[in-house]
Amino acid sequence: MVGPGGCRGQGWDNGEWPILQKGPKSQDECCTECLKKKGCTSFHIGKLKEGKADCFLFSHTAIIPVKSLKGACYRVTRGKGK
């Protein structure tokens, strides 16, 4: 976790990004969606209700959490495995 709040920073809204995922997601589901999307570097999961919330995917690298947006901002790192 980068910090509480929504993911922002330079380039947070470039091109097609951020991408709102269809339907509420759990934190694990949101992470999985980010891992599946080429170029995804981070995700913001909103304030959880019954374990799920809005999930936004981001592609920028200057990730700064904005606490006033509620929820949590996570950076995704990928290993060099297969």
Legacy VTK file of the C-alpha trace (Angstrom):
# vtk DataFile Version 3.0
C-alpha trace
ASCII
DATASET POLYDATA
POINTS 82 float
0.000 0.000 0.000
1.288 3.433 -0.962
-1.080 5.110 1.480
-4.663 5.944 2.390
-6.699 7.707 -0.278
-6.914 7.793 -4.047
-3.901 7.391 -6.335
-2.858 10.663 -7.919
0.346 12.322 -9.110
1.727 13.547 -12.420
0.129 11.678 -15.327
-2.668 10.064 -13.320
-5.241 10.829 -16.019
-3.300 10.249 -19.256
-5.134 8.752 -22.227
-7.555 5.972 -21.309
-6.440 6.018 -17.659
-7.767 5.756 -14.999
-9.927 2.774 -15.847
-12.951 2.118 -13.627
-13.576 -1.609 -13.376
-17.126 -2.838 -13.905
-18.907 -3.563 -10.622
-17.570 -3.392 -7.064
-14.396 -5.414 -6.423
-12.567 -6.739 -3.383
-8.995 -5.571 -2.832
-7.662 -8.881 -4.218
-9.945 -8.696 -7.265
-8.846 -5.126 -7.978
-5.190 -6.166 -7.746
-5.833 -9.091 -10.112
-7.485 -6.751 -12.644
-4.449 -4.475 -12.516
-2.074 -7.398 -13.052
-4.099 -8.473 -16.115
-4.073 -4.995 -17.702
-0.914 -4.140 -19.622
0.605 -0.898 -18.350
-1.187 -0.906 -14.985
1.120 0.326 -12.207
-1.306 0.995 -9.377
-4.908 0.813 -8.262
-7.282 2.677 -5.969
-9.903 0.732 -4.064
-12.620 2.934 -2.603
-14.042 2.720 0.906
-15.060 -0.914 1.322
-18.718 -1.802 1.920
-19.317 -5.483 2.587
-15.745 -6.167 1.444
-16.074 -4.520 -1.999
-15.740 -1.051 -3.528
-15.080 0.850 -6.751
-11.772 -0.139 -8.347
-9.718 2.255 -10.480
-6.601 1.222 -12.423
-3.740 3.646 -13.167
-0.649 3.634 -15.399
1.433 6.519 -14.040
4.615 6.101 -11.986
4.599 9.261 -9.813
2.039 7.764 -7.416
0.869 9.996 -4.567
-2.095 9.025 -2.347
-4.689 11.745 -1.704
-6.277 11.002 1.677
-9.405 13.109 1.074
-10.491 10.676 -1.690
-11.007 7.851 0.850
-10.093 4.227 0.271
-6.503 3.123 -0.360
-3.856 3.435 -3.067
-1.671 0.438 -3.966
1.390 0.136 -6.206
1.672 -3.095 -8.223
5.040 -4.693 -8.830
5.590 -7.581 -11.178
8.236 -10.255 -10.780
10.383 -11.601 -13.590
8.732 -15.038 -13.475
6.835 -16.658 -16.333
LINES 1 83
82 0 1 2 3 4 5 6 7 8 9 10 11 12 13 14 15 16 17 18 19 20 21 22 23 24 25 26 27 28 29 30 31 32 33 34 35 36 37 38 39 40 41 42 43 44 45 46 47 48 49 50 51 52 53 54 55 56 57 58 59 60 61 62 63 64 65 66 67 68 69 70 71 72 73 74 75 76 77 78 79 80 81
